Amino acid sequence: MVDRAPQAEALAASCIERVRPFGTRVYALRRRIATIAVAVLACLLFGHVMFGANGMVVYKQKRAEYESLRNKVIDMQGENDRYTRQVQALKSDRQAIEKEAREQLGYAKPGEYVYVPPAPARPAQPANHSARR
């Protein structure tokens, strides 16, 4: 093994001499390489922030969905309050009870007439000429 040491040193020296011009060129261009690397990293980071799983595009969609659902909740709460007031009125207010009895059940006071409009006529169904089995 000792016999091969000078050959190994010569091989290593020749490899270093072949790589040295490339190394000096990289060393001379180190600022440009660093600038390009930072620019590429910034572009990748921008793409991730804008279009990633939790990026701005997804955030805008989720924000619009949140606003829509919040408006639905507000509408439902208003409707629920209205129904609660109606139930309370039907439990205690004579006028509300009388109104519902007149509208829903068709009740009338003595001497009053209840007008019931005729049911809308259904259009005739087209003849079905398909064969039956």
A tleap script that builds the chain and sets N, CA, C and O, in Angstrom:
source leaprc.protein.ff14SB
mol = sequence {
  NMET VAL ASP ARG ALA PRO GLN ALA GLU ALA
  LEU ALA ALA SER CYS ILE GLU ARG VAL ARG
  PRO PHE GLY THR ARG VAL TYR ALA LEU ARG
  ARG ARG ILE ALA THR ILE ALA VAL ALA VAL
  LEU ALA CYS LEU LEU PHE GLY HIE VAL MET
  PHE GLY ALA ASN GLY MET VAL VAL TYR LYS
  GLN LYS ARG ALA GLU TYR GLU SER LEU ARG
  ASN LYS VAL ILE ASP MET GLN GLY GLU ASN
  ASP ARG TYR THR ARG GLN VAL GLN ALA LEU
  LYS SER ASP ARG GLN ALA ILE GLU LYS GLU
  ALA ARG GLU GLN LEU GLY TYR ALA LYS PRO
  GLY GLU TYR VAL TYR VAL PRO PRO ALA PRO
  ALA ARG PRO ALA GLN PRO ALA ASN HIE SER
  ALA ARG CARG
}
set mol.1.N position { 0.810 -1.181 0.000 }
set mol.1.CA position { 0.000 0.000 0.000 }
set mol.1.C position { 0.862 1.257 0.000 }
set mol.1.O position { 0.497 2.276 -0.587 }
set mol.2.N position { 1.987 1.171 0.654 }
set mol.2.CA position { 2.897 2.297 0.694 }
set mol.2.C position { 3.430 2.564 -0.709 }
set mol.2.O position { 3.761 3.700 -1.048 }
set mol.3.N position { 3.509 1.531 -1.507 }
set mol.3.CA position { 4.004 1.685 -2.869 }
set mol.3.C position { 3.046 2.514 -3.713 }
set mol.3.O position { 3.479 3.188 -4.648 }
set mol.4.N position { 1.807 2.480 -3.415 }
set mol.4.CA position { 0.807 3.202 -4.229 }
set mol.4.C position { 0.584 4.630 -3.756 }
set mol.4.O position { -0.119 5.374 -4.440 }
set mol.5.N position { 1.116 5.040 -2.677 }
set mol.5.CA position { 0.903 6.379 -2.123 }
set mol.5.C position { 1.344 7.470 -3.086 }
set mol.5.O position { 0.591 8.429 -3.261 }
set mol.6.N position { 2.493 7.397 -3.714 }
set mol.6.CA position { 2.857 8.473 -4.652 }
set mol.6.C position { 1.901 8.546 -5.845 }
set mol.6.O position { 1.635 9.629 -6.365 }
set mol.7.N position { 1.397 7.414 -6.267 }
set mol.7.CA position { 0.447 7.430 -7.378 }
set mol.7.C position { -0.872 8.073 -6.942 }
set mol.7.O position { -1.477 8.814 -7.716 }
set mol.8.N position { -1.319 7.803 -5.729 }
set mol.8.CA position { -2.556 8.381 -5.221 }
set mol.8.C position { -2.412 9.882 -5.058 }
set mol.8.O position { -3.342 10.637 -5.343 }
set mol.9.N position { -1.234 10.318 -4.595 }
set mol.9.CA position { -1.011 11.764 -4.452 }
set mol.9.C position { -1.008 12.438 -5.811 }
set mol.9.O position { -1.543 13.536 -5.961 }
set mol.10.N position { -0.422 11.806 -6.781 }
set mol.10.CA position { -0.397 12.368 -8.124 }
set mol.10.C position { -1.804 12.425 -8.704 }
set mol.10.O position { -2.164 13.403 -9.359 }
set mol.11.N position { -2.603 11.387 -8.472 }
set mol.11.CA position { -3.980 11.369 -8.960 }
set mol.11.C position { -4.799 12.465 -8.291 }
set mol.11.O position { -5.574 13.156 -8.952 }
set mol.12.N position { -4.630 12.625 -6.995 }
set mol.12.CA position { -5.361 13.668 -6.268 }
set mol.12.C position { -4.939 15.045 -6.759 }
set mol.12.O position { -5.784 15.928 -6.912 }
set mol.13.N position { -3.653 15.244 -7.007 }
set mol.13.CA position { -3.156 16.540 -7.485 }
set mol.13.C position { -3.707 16.847 -8.863 }
set mol.13.O position { -4.064 17.991 -9.145 }
set mol.14.N position { -3.783 15.845 -9.727 }
set mol.14.CA position { -4.314 16.091 -11.067 }
set mol.14.C position { -5.808 16.412 -11.016 }
set mol.14.O position { -6.297 17.232 -11.792 }
set mol.15.N position { -6.532 15.760 -10.096 }
set mol.15.CA position { -7.973 16.062 -9.943 }
set mol.15.C position { -8.154 17.474 -9.428 }
set mol.15.O position { -9.036 18.200 -9.886 }
set mol.16.N position { -7.335 17.858 -8.492 }
set mol.16.CA position { -7.441 19.219 -7.941 }
set mol.16.C position { -7.129 20.237 -9.022 }
set mol.16.O position { -7.792 21.272 -9.095 }
set mol.17.N position { -6.150 19.975 -9.850 }
set mol.17.CA position { -5.793 20.913 -10.918 }
set mol.17.C position { -6.913 21.020 -11.959 }
set mol.17.O position { -7.121 22.086 -12.537 }
set mol.18.N position { -7.625 19.930 -12.194 }
set mol.18.CA position { -8.747 19.995 -13.132 }
set mol.18.C position { -9.940 20.755 -12.546 }
set mol.18.O position { -10.653 21.444 -13.276 }
set mol.19.N position { -10.155 20.636 -11.259 }
set mol.19.CA position { -11.301 21.267 -10.616 }
set mol.19.C position { -10.991 22.719 -10.234 }
set mol.19.O position { -11.916 23.520 -10.101 }
set mol.20.N position { -9.749 23.068 -10.059 }
set mol.20.CA position { -9.364 24.395 -9.595 }
set mol.20.C position { -9.931 25.530 -10.464 }
set mol.20.O position { -10.405 26.510 -9.889 }
set mol.21.N position { -9.918 25.471 -11.806 }
set mol.21.CA position { -10.490 26.576 -12.585 }
set mol.21.C position { -11.994 26.754 -12.308 }
set mol.21.O position { -12.501 27.874 -12.244 }
set mol.22.N position { -12.674 25.642 -12.151 }
set mol.22.CA position { -14.100 25.725 -11.833 }
set mol.22.C position { -14.305 26.362 -10.457 }
set mol.22.O position { -15.206 27.182 -10.279 }
set mol.23.N position { -13.477 25.988 -9.496 }
set mol.23.CA position { -13.564 26.549 -8.147 }
set mol.23.C position { -13.286 28.043 -8.134 }
set mol.23.O position { -13.974 28.802 -7.451 }
set mol.24.N position { -12.280 28.464 -8.885 }
set mol.24.CA position { -11.963 29.909 -8.919 }
set mol.24.C position { -13.072 30.678 -9.618 }
set mol.24.O position { -13.371 31.811 -9.239 }
set mol.25.N position { -13.683 30.083 -10.628 }
set mol.25.CA position { -14.796 30.751 -11.311 }
set mol.25.C position { -16.007 30.881 -10.380 }
set mol.25.O position { -16.637 31.937 -10.317 }
set mol.26.N position { -16.328 29.795 -9.657 }
set mol.26.CA position { -17.438 29.841 -8.692 }
set mol.26.C position { -17.136 30.871 -7.616 }
set mol.26.O position { -18.028 31.619 -7.216 }
set mol.27.N position { -15.900 30.925 -7.142 }
set mol.27.CA position { -15.538 31.890 -6.113 }
set mol.27.C position { -15.690 33.313 -6.638 }
set mol.27.O position { -16.131 34.193 -5.899 }
set mol.28.N position { -15.338 33.555 -7.888 }
set mol.28.CA position { -15.458 34.889 -8.464 }
set mol.28.C position { -16.935 35.279 -8.646 }
set mol.28.O position { -17.283 36.456 -8.547 }
set mol.29.N position { -17.788 34.300 -8.908 }
set mol.29.CA position { -19.210 34.569 -9.149 }
set mol.29.C position { -20.070 34.338 -7.903 }
set mol.29.O position { -21.293 34.249 -8.015 }
set mol.30.N position { -19.469 34.239 -6.740 }
set mol.30.CA position { -20.211 33.886 -5.531 }
set mol.30.C position { -21.321 34.882 -5.208 }
set mol.30.O position { -22.373 34.476 -4.714 }
set mol.31.N position { -21.121 36.166 -5.470 }
set mol.31.CA position { -22.165 37.157 -5.184 }
set mol.31.C position { -23.364 36.981 -6.125 }
set mol.31.O position { -24.518 37.060 -5.705 }
set mol.32.N position { -23.068 36.746 -7.377 }
set mol.32.CA position { -24.169 36.517 -8.330 }
set mol.32.C position { -24.932 35.241 -7.989 }
set mol.32.O position { -26.162 35.218 -8.028 }
set mol.33.N position { -24.207 34.194 -7.659 }
set mol.33.CA position { -24.847 32.929 -7.306 }
set mol.33.C position { -25.717 33.113 -6.064 }
set mol.33.O position { -26.838 32.607 -6.007 }
set mol.34.N position { -25.202 33.834 -5.077 }
set mol.34.CA position { -25.973 34.076 -3.856 }
set mol.34.C position { -27.209 34.921 -4.163 }
set mol.34.O position { -28.286 34.659 -3.628 }
set mol.35.N position { -27.061 35.924 -5.014 }
set mol.35.CA position { -28.199 36.771 -5.373 }
set mol.35.C position { -29.265 35.967 -6.107 }
set mol.35.O position { -30.456 36.108 -5.833 }
set mol.36.N position { -28.836 35.130 -7.033 }
set mol.36.CA position { -29.780 34.293 -7.776 }
set mol.36.C position { -30.471 33.306 -6.828 }
set mol.36.O position { -31.678 33.089 -6.934 }
set mol.37.N position { -29.719 32.715 -5.912 }
set mol.37.CA position { -30.303 31.775 -4.958 }
set mol.37.C position { -31.340 32.472 -4.070 }
set mol.37.O position { -32.398 31.907 -3.793 }
set mol.38.N position { -31.043 33.682 -3.629 }
set mol.38.CA position { -31.992 34.428 -2.797 }
set mol.38.C position { -33.231 34.786 -3.616 }
set mol.38.O position { -34.346 34.716 -3.099 }
set mol.39.N position { -33.056 35.167 -4.881 }
set mol.39.CA position { -34.201 35.509 -5.732 }
set mol.39.C position { -35.085 34.288 -5.969 }
set mol.39.O position { -36.310 34.393 -5.915 }
set mol.40.N position { -34.481 33.138 -6.230 }
set mol.40.CA position { -35.259 31.912 -6.433 }
set mol.40.C position { -35.996 31.543 -5.146 }
set mol.40.O position { -37.164 31.159 -5.192 }
set mol.41.N position { -35.335 31.654 -4.018 }
set mol.41.CA position { -35.964 31.359 -2.734 }
set mol.41.C position { -37.134 32.313 -2.474 }
set mol.41.O position { -38.186 31.894 -1.991 }
set mol.42.N position { -36.944 33.593 -2.796 }
set mol.42.CA position { -38.023 34.570 -2.608 }
set mol.42.C position { -39.213 34.237 -3.511 }
set mol.42.O position { -40.361 34.345 -3.080 }
set mol.43.N position { -38.954 33.833 -4.757 }
set mol.43.CA position { -40.042 33.459 -5.668 }
set mol.43.C position { -40.791 32.225 -5.161 }
set mol.43.O position { -42.020 32.176 -5.211 }
set mol.44.N position { -40.062 31.249 -4.682 }
set mol.44.CA position { -40.710 30.051 -4.137 }
set mol.44.C position { -41.528 30.390 -2.899 }
set mol.44.O position { -42.635 29.882 -2.725 }
set mol.45.N position { -40.990 31.240 -2.047 }
set mol.45.CA position { -41.726 31.643 -0.850 }
set mol.45.C position { -42.981 32.431 -1.216 }
set mol.45.O position { -44.030 32.250 -0.599 }
set mol.46.N position { -42.877 33.303 -2.214 }
set mol.46.CA position { -44.042 34.070 -2.678 }
set mol.46.C position { -45.120 33.130 -3.219 }
set mol.46.O position { -46.301 33.286 -2.907 }
set mol.47.N position { -44.713 32.164 -4.022 }
set mol.47.CA position { -45.667 31.194 -4.561 }
set mol.47.C position { -46.344 30.397 -3.457 }
set mol.47.O position { -47.544 30.131 -3.524 }
set mol.48.N position { -45.580 30.018 -2.446 }
set mol.48.CA position { -46.172 29.273 -1.331 }
set mol.48.C position { -47.144 30.140 -0.542 }
set mol.48.O position { -48.215 29.675 -0.152 }
set mol.49.N position { -46.783 31.385 -0.307 }
set mol.49.CA position { -47.656 32.283 0.458 }
set mol.49.C position { -48.940 32.576 -0.313 }
set mol.49.O position { -50.008 32.663 0.292 }
set mol.50.N position { -48.862 32.728 -1.609 }
set mol.50.CA position { -50.053 33.068 -2.394 }
set mol.50.C position { -50.913 31.848 -2.712 }
set mol.50.O position { -52.136 31.912 -2.591 }
set mol.51.N position { -50.304 30.753 -3.112 }
set mol.51.CA position { -51.066 29.635 -3.657 }
set mol.51.C position { -50.940 28.346 -2.847 }
set mol.51.O position { -51.450 27.310 -3.273 }
set mol.52.N position { -50.285 28.380 -1.711 }
set mol.52.CA position { -50.101 27.190 -0.888 }
set mol.52.C position { -51.408 26.753 -0.236 }
set mol.52.O position { -52.465 27.338 -0.472 }
set mol.53.N position { -51.316 25.718 0.584 }
set mol.53.CA position { -52.499 25.147 1.229 }
set mol.53.C position { -53.207 26.173 2.113 }
set mol.53.O position { -54.433 26.150 2.223 }
set mol.54.N position { -52.463 27.057 2.735 }
set mol.54.CA position { -53.050 28.110 3.562 }
set mol.54.C position { -52.668 29.481 3.009 }
set mol.54.O position { -52.441 30.417 3.775 }
set mol.55.N position { -52.598 29.603 1.699 }
set mol.55.CA position { -52.174 30.842 1.068 }
set mol.55.C position { -53.273 31.883 1.006 }
set mol.55.O position { -54.382 31.674 1.497 }
set mol.56.N position { -52.945 32.998 0.396 }
set mol.56.CA position { -53.871 34.128 0.315 }
set mol.56.C position { -55.107 33.796 -0.515 }
set mol.56.O position { -56.203 34.254 -0.191 }
set mol.57.N position { -54.955 33.023 -1.560 }
set mol.57.CA position { -56.100 32.671 -2.410 }
set mol.57.C position { -57.105 31.853 -1.594 }
set mol.57.O position { -58.305 32.122 -1.628 }
set mol.58.N position { -56.612 30.868 -0.870 }
set mol.58.CA position { -57.485 30.037 -0.037 }
set mol.58.C position { -58.074 30.886 1.086 }
set mol.58.O position { -59.239 30.722 1.448 }
set mol.59.N position { -57.269 31.792 1.637 }
set mol.59.CA position { -57.742 32.669 2.706 }
set mol.59.C position { -58.912 33.532 2.222 }
set mol.59.O position { -59.907 33.681 2.931 }
set mol.60.N position { -58.796 34.091 1.038 }
set mol.60.CA position { -59.888 34.923 0.489 }
set mol.60.C position { -61.158 34.089 0.309 }
set mol.60.O position { -62.251 34.565 0.613 }
set mol.61.N position { -61.030 32.855 -0.182 }
set mol.61.CA position { -62.193 31.990 -0.353 }
set mol.61.C position { -62.828 31.664 0.989 }
set mol.61.O position { -64.050 31.709 1.129 }
set mol.62.N position { -62.010 31.338 1.966 }
set mol.62.CA position { -62.533 31.003 3.290 }
set mol.62.C position { -63.179 32.233 3.931 }
set mol.62.O position { -64.192 32.107 4.620 }
set mol.63.N position { -62.615 33.402 3.716 }
set mol.63.CA position { -63.181 34.629 4.273 }
set mol.63.C position { -64.560 34.910 3.664 }
set mol.63.O position { -65.487 35.289 4.380 }
set mol.64.N position { -64.698 34.726 2.354 }
set mol.64.CA position { -65.997 34.925 1.694 }
set mol.64.C position { -67.015 33.902 2.207 }
set mol.64.O position { -68.175 34.244 2.438 }
set mol.65.N position { -66.589 32.661 2.384 }
set mol.65.CA position { -67.482 31.630 2.903 }
set mol.65.C position { -67.910 31.963 4.339 }
set mol.65.O position { -69.066 31.758 4.710 }
set mol.66.N position { -66.978 32.472 5.135 }
set mol.66.CA position { -67.277 32.866 6.511 }
set mol.66.C position { -68.324 33.979 6.536 }
set mol.66.O position { -69.275 33.922 7.316 }
set mol.67.N position { -68.150 34.988 5.686 }
set mol.67.CA position { -69.108 36.098 5.631 }
set mol.67.C position { -70.493 35.601 5.218 }
set mol.67.O position { -71.504 36.020 5.781 }
set mol.68.N position { -70.529 34.716 4.243 }
set mol.68.CA position { -71.805 34.159 3.790 }
set mol.68.C position { -72.499 33.392 4.912 }
set mol.68.O position { -73.695 33.569 5.143 }
set mol.69.N position { -71.750 32.545 5.603 }
set mol.69.CA position { -72.336 31.766 6.692 }
set mol.69.C position { -72.748 32.665 7.853 }
set mol.69.O position { -73.762 32.410 8.503 }
set mol.70.N position { -71.976 33.706 8.118 }
set mol.70.CA position { -72.332 34.631 9.194 }
set mol.70.C position { -73.647 35.347 8.871 }
set mol.70.O position { -74.498 35.520 9.743 }
set mol.71.N position { -73.804 35.760 7.617 }
set mol.71.CA position { -75.059 36.400 7.214 }
set mol.71.C position { -76.236 35.427 7.330 }
set mol.71.O position { -77.329 35.819 7.738 }
set mol.72.N position { -76.010 34.151 6.967 }
set mol.72.CA position { -77.071 33.150 7.111 }
set mol.72.C position { -77.453 32.972 8.574 }
set mol.72.O position { -78.634 32.852 8.899 }
set mol.73.N position { -76.463 32.956 9.451 }
set mol.73.CA position { -76.729 32.803 10.884 }
set mol.73.C position { -77.538 33.983 11.397 }
set mol.73.O position { -78.476 33.799 12.172 }
set mol.74.N position { -77.190 35.184 10.980 }
set mol.74.CA position { -77.925 36.374 11.401 }
set mol.74.C position { -79.367 36.302 10.910 }
set mol.74.O position { -80.295 36.612 11.657 }
set mol.75.N position { -79.554 35.896 9.661 }
set mol.75.CA position { -80.915 35.760 9.124 }
set mol.75.C position { -81.709 34.708 9.903 }
set mol.75.O position { -82.873 34.928 10.238 }
set mol.76.N position { -81.085 33.581 10.187 }
set mol.76.CA position { -81.766 32.521 10.929 }
set mol.76.C position { -82.109 32.964 12.344 }
set mol.76.O position { -83.166 32.610 12.867 }
set mol.77.N position { -81.224 33.735 12.968 }
set mol.77.CA position { -81.524 34.233 14.304 }
set mol.77.C position { -82.714 35.187 14.271 }
set mol.77.O position { -83.564 35.156 15.161 }
set mol.78.N position { -82.774 36.031 13.249 }
set mol.78.CA position { -83.919 36.924 13.109 }
set mol.78.C position { -85.207 36.150 12.899 }
set mol.78.O position { -86.239 36.473 13.487 }
set mol.79.N position { -85.142 35.124 12.055 }
set mol.79.CA position { -86.322 34.288 11.819 }
set mol.79.C position { -86.733 33.558 13.092 }
set mol.79.O position { -87.922 33.445 13.389 }
set mol.80.N position { -85.764 33.067 13.835 }
set mol.80.CA position { -86.039 32.380 15.092 }
set mol.80.C position { -86.680 33.340 16.099 }
set mol.80.O position { -87.616 32.959 16.802 }
set mol.81.N position { -86.190 34.568 16.174 }
set mol.81.CA position { -86.792 35.567 17.070 }
set mol.81.C position { -88.239 35.858 16.673 }
set mol.81.O position { -89.117 35.991 17.526 }
set mol.82.N position { -88.467 35.953 15.372 }
set mol.82.CA position { -89.819 36.225 14.892 }
set mol.82.C position { -90.763 35.081 15.275 }
set mol.82.O position { -91.885 35.325 15.717 }
set mol.83.N position { -90.313 33.843 15.107 }
set mol.83.CA position { -91.138 32.697 15.485 }
set mol.83.C position { -91.366 32.655 17.007 }
set mol.83.O position { -92.452 32.304 17.468 }
set mol.84.N position { -90.345 33.014 17.766 }
set mol.84.CA position { -90.495 33.043 19.228 }
set mol.84.C position { -91.549 34.062 19.639 }
set mol.84.O position { -92.389 33.784 20.495 }
set mol.85.N position { -91.502 35.236 19.030 }
set mol.85.CA position { -92.515 36.265 19.325 }
set mol.85.C position { -93.908 35.783 18.926 }
set mol.85.O position { -94.882 36.027 19.639 }
set mol.86.N position { -93.998 35.094 17.779 }
set mol.86.CA position { -95.294 34.589 17.317 }
set mol.86.C position { -95.837 33.531 18.284 }
set mol.86.O position { -97.034 33.518 18.574 }
set mol.87.N position { -94.986 32.663 18.774 }
set mol.87.CA position { -95.414 31.633 19.721 }
set mol.87.C position { -95.868 32.285 21.018 }
set mol.87.O position { -96.898 31.907 21.577 }
set mol.88.N position { -95.113 33.256 21.498 }
set mol.88.CA position { -95.496 33.945 22.730 }
set mol.88.C position { -96.834 34.663 22.559 }
set mol.88.O position { -97.666 34.662 23.466 }
set mol.89.N position { -97.037 35.277 21.389 }
set mol.89.CA position { -98.308 35.958 21.128 }
set mol.89.C position { -99.454 34.957 21.089 }
set mol.89.O position { -100.539 35.245 21.595 }
set mol.90.N position { -99.234 33.790 20.498 }
set mol.90.CA position { -100.295 32.782 20.443 }
set mol.90.C position { -100.605 32.204 21.819 }
set mol.90.O position { -101.701 31.694 22.048 }
set mol.91.N position { -99.651 32.282 22.726 }
set mol.91.CA position { -99.889 31.793 24.081 }
set mol.91.C position { -100.660 32.802 24.931 }
set mol.91.O position { -101.382 32.413 25.849 }
set mol.92.N position { -100.513 34.102 24.632 }
set mol.92.CA position { -101.076 35.090 25.555 }
set mol.92.C position { -101.983 36.133 24.903 }
set mol.92.O position { -102.877 36.646 25.576 }
set mol.93.N position { -101.799 36.466 23.647 }
set mol.93.CA position { -102.523 37.577 23.014 }
set mol.93.C position { -103.802 37.060 22.345 }
set mol.93.O position { -103.742 36.199 21.468 }
set mol.94.N position { -104.950 37.587 22.760 }
set mol.94.CA position { -106.232 37.147 22.195 }
set mol.94.C position { -106.353 37.524 20.722 }
set mol.94.O position { -106.904 36.762 19.928 }
set mol.95.N position { -105.843 38.689 20.356 }
set mol.95.CA position { -105.951 39.115 18.951 }
set mol.95.C position { -105.148 38.188 18.035 }
set mol.95.O position { -105.593 37.868 16.932 }
set mol.96.N position { -103.982 37.763 18.481 }
set mol.96.CA position { -103.173 36.853 17.668 }
set mol.96.C position { -103.867 35.502 17.529 }
set mol.96.O position { -103.860 34.898 16.456 }
set mol.97.N position { -104.466 35.035 18.621 }
set mol.97.CA position { -105.186 33.755 18.575 }
set mol.97.C position { -106.365 33.858 17.621 }
set mol.97.O position { -106.600 32.959 16.815 }
set mol.98.N position { -107.105 34.957 17.715 }
set mol.98.CA position { -108.262 35.152 16.832 }
set mol.98.C position { -107.827 35.236 15.374 }
set mol.98.O position { -108.478 34.672 14.495 }
set mol.99.N position { -106.724 35.942 15.116 }
set mol.99.CA position { -106.223 36.078 13.741 }
set mol.99.C position { -105.870 34.708 13.162 }
set mol.99.O position { -106.246 34.391 12.034 }
set mol.100.N position { -105.151 33.903 13.931 }
set mol.100.CA position { -104.775 32.571 13.453 }
set mol.100.C position { -106.005 31.684 13.249 }
set mol.100.O position { -106.075 30.926 12.281 }
set mol.101.N position { -106.964 31.781 14.153 }
set mol.101.CA position { -108.175 30.971 14.009 }
set mol.101.C position { -108.930 31.359 12.749 }
set mol.101.O position { -109.458 30.493 12.051 }
set mol.102.N position { -108.988 32.626 12.455 }
set mol.102.CA position { -109.683 33.073 11.242 }
set mol.102.C position { -108.933 32.633 9.981 }
set mol.102.O position { -109.542 32.150 9.027 }
set mol.103.N position { -107.605 32.804 9.987 }
set mol.103.CA position { -106.825 32.495 8.776 }
set mol.103.C position { -106.663 30.989 8.558 }
set mol.103.O position { -106.901 30.487 7.460 }
set mol.104.N position { -106.261 30.279 9.601 }
set mol.104.CA position { -105.942 28.864 9.447 }
set mol.104.C position { -107.183 27.969 9.431 }
set mol.104.O position { -107.269 27.028 8.642 }
set mol.105.N position { -108.133 28.270 10.303 }
set mol.105.CA position { -109.272 27.367 10.452 }
set mol.105.C position { -110.528 27.844 9.741 }
set mol.105.O position { -111.501 27.098 9.635 }
set mol.106.N position { -110.519 29.073 9.256 }
set mol.106.CA position { -111.667 29.600 8.540 }
set mol.106.C position { -112.827 29.957 9.462 }
set mol.106.O position { -113.977 29.970 9.023 }
set mol.107.N position { -112.548 30.246 10.729 }
set mol.107.CA position { -113.599 30.626 11.667 }
set mol.107.C position { -114.093 32.032 11.356 }
set mol.107.O position { -113.372 32.845 10.777 }
set mol.108.N position { -115.341 32.308 11.752 }
set mol.108.CA position { -115.924 33.627 11.551 }
set mol.108.C position { -116.817 33.952 12.747 }
set mol.108.O position { -117.336 33.065 13.425 }
set mol.109.N position { -116.975 35.245 12.977 }
set mol.109.CA position { -117.876 35.693 14.045 }
set mol.109.C position { -119.302 35.601 13.523 }
set mol.109.O position { -119.524 35.565 12.312 }
set mol.110.N position { -120.260 35.562 14.428 }
set mol.110.CA position { -121.658 35.518 13.974 }
set mol.110.C position { -121.974 36.726 13.092 }
set mol.110.O position { -121.655 37.860 13.449 }
set mol.111.N position { -122.593 36.483 11.958 }
set mol.111.CA position { -122.960 37.541 11.030 }
set mol.111.C position { -121.888 37.815 9.970 }
set mol.111.O position { -122.131 38.600 9.053 }
set mol.112.N position { -120.726 37.199 10.069 }
set mol.112.CA position { -119.666 37.398 9.074 }
set mol.112.C position { -119.713 36.278 8.049 }
set mol.112.O position { -120.197 35.181 8.326 }
set mol.113.N position { -119.209 36.571 6.874 }
set mol.113.CA position { -119.104 35.571 5.814 }
set mol.113.C position { -117.627 35.331 5.521 }
set mol.113.O position { -116.833 36.271 5.497 }
set mol.114.N position { -117.271 34.103 5.305 }
set mol.114.CA position { -115.894 33.737 4.978 }
set mol.114.C position { -115.821 33.461 3.484 }
set mol.114.O position { -116.546 32.615 2.961 }
set mol.115.N position { -114.955 34.170 2.816 }
set mol.115.CA position { -114.754 33.965 1.391 }
set mol.115.C position { -113.624 32.966 1.215 }
set mol.115.O position { -112.520 33.181 1.715 }
set mol.116.N position { -113.889 31.882 0.512 }
set mol.116.CA position { -112.878 30.868 0.209 }
set mol.116.C position { -112.708 30.857 -1.294 }
set mol.116.O position { -113.639 30.489 -2.011 }
set mol.117.N position { -111.551 31.248 -1.794 }
set mol.117.CA position { -111.348 31.253 -3.245 }
set mol.117.C position { -111.341 29.831 -3.778 }
set mol.117.O position { -110.942 28.900 -3.079 }
set mol.118.N position { -111.779 29.669 -5.003 }
set mol.118.CA position { -111.782 28.314 -5.581 }
set mol.118.C position { -110.353 27.824 -5.798 }
set mol.118.O position { -109.438 28.610 -6.047 }
set mol.119.N position { -110.189 26.542 -5.700 }
set mol.119.CA position { -108.868 25.950 -5.922 }
set mol.119.C position { -108.479 26.140 -7.377 }
set mol.119.O position { -109.332 26.036 -8.258 }
set mol.120.N position { -107.222 26.413 -7.646 }
set mol.120.CA position { -106.801 26.581 -9.037 }
set mol.120.C position { -106.978 25.281 -9.814 }
set mol.120.O position { -106.693 24.190 -9.319 }
set mol.121.N position { -107.458 25.433 -11.049 }
set mol.121.CA position { -107.686 24.261 -11.894 }
set mol.121.C position { -106.347 23.681 -12.319 }
set mol.121.O position { -105.439 24.409 -12.720 }
set mol.122.N position { -106.236 22.372 -12.229 }
set mol.122.CA position { -105.002 21.713 -12.659 }
set mol.122.C position { -105.051 21.503 -14.160 }
set mol.122.O position { -106.086 21.111 -14.700 }
set mol.123.N position { -103.948 21.757 -14.834 }
set mol.123.CA position { -103.944 21.513 -16.284 }
set mol.123.C position { -104.069 20.023 -16.559 }
set mol.123.O position { -103.586 19.191 -15.792 }
set mol.124.N position { -104.726 19.703 -17.668 }
set mol.124.CA position { -104.932 18.304 -18.038 }
set mol.124.C position { -103.591 17.652 -18.334 }
set mol.124.O position { -102.712 18.243 -18.961 }
set mol.125.N position { -103.463 16.442 -17.873 }
set mol.125.CA position { -102.215 15.727 -18.099 }
set mol.125.C position { -102.183 15.236 -19.542 }
set mol.125.O position { -103.191 14.753 -20.058 }
set mol.126.N position { -101.031 15.357 -20.189 }
set mol.126.CA position { -100.951 14.880 -21.568 }
set mol.126.C position { -101.132 13.365 -21.613 }
set mol.126.O position { -100.761 12.640 -20.689 }
set mol.127.N position { -101.716 12.917 -22.725 }
set mol.127.CA position { -101.946 11.480 -22.893 }
set mol.127.C position { -100.620 10.780 -22.982 }
set mol.127.O position { -99.692 11.229 -23.654 }
set mol.128.N position { -100.554 9.676 -22.293 }
set mol.128.CA position { -99.335 8.886 -22.279 }
set mol.128.C position { -99.568 7.663 -23.150 }
set mol.128.O position { -100.360 6.786 -22.806 }
set mol.129.N position { -98.889 7.612 -24.257 }
set mol.129.CA position { -99.112 6.534 -25.210 }
set mol.129.C position { -98.052 5.436 -25.092 }
set mol.129.O position { -97.852 4.663 -26.028 }
set mol.130.N position { -97.393 5.369 -23.977 }
set mol.130.CA position { -96.372 4.337 -23.832 }
set mol.130.C position { -97.050 3.006 -23.494 }
set mol.130.O position { -98.113 2.967 -22.876 }
set mol.131.N position { -96.430 1.966 -23.899 }
set mol.131.CA position { -96.979 0.639 -23.665 }
set mol.131.C position { -96.789 0.267 -22.207 }
set mol.131.O position { -95.756 0.550 -21.599 }
set mol.132.N position { -97.824 -0.381 -21.656 }
set mol.132.CA position { -97.721 -0.837 -20.283 }
set mol.132.C position { -97.490 -2.318 -20.287 }
set mol.132.O position { -97.990 -3.023 -21.163 }
set mol.133.N position { -96.751 -2.798 -19.339 }
set mol.133.CA position { -96.472 -4.230 -19.253 }
set mol.133.C position { -97.282 -4.847 -18.177 }
set mol.133.O position { -97.187 -6.053 -17.948 }
savepdb mol mol.pdb
quit
